[in-house]
Amino acid sequence: MEEGAITSQGFGTFTLWPQSERTGRNPQTGSPALIPARNSVKFKLGKDLLKFLNKGE
């Protein structure tokens, strides 16, 4: 298992995803804005959940 990952058998895996600092834009003014680095989460479906969600096909 990866460091920072939480797995639920059949449901899926949550993995820590470090996002780097980057430049974005303020949508109201259009001026550049610095978006600080932060941690986020990625989710990968497990086989059982994927089968359940697609059983109607």
Secondary structure as UniProt FT lines:
FT   TURN            3..4
FT   STRAND          5..8
FT   TURN            9..11
FT   STRAND          12..19
FT   STRAND          22..25
FT   TURN            27..29
FT   STRAND          32..35
FT   STRAND          38..45
FT   HELIX           47..53
FT   TURN            54..56
//
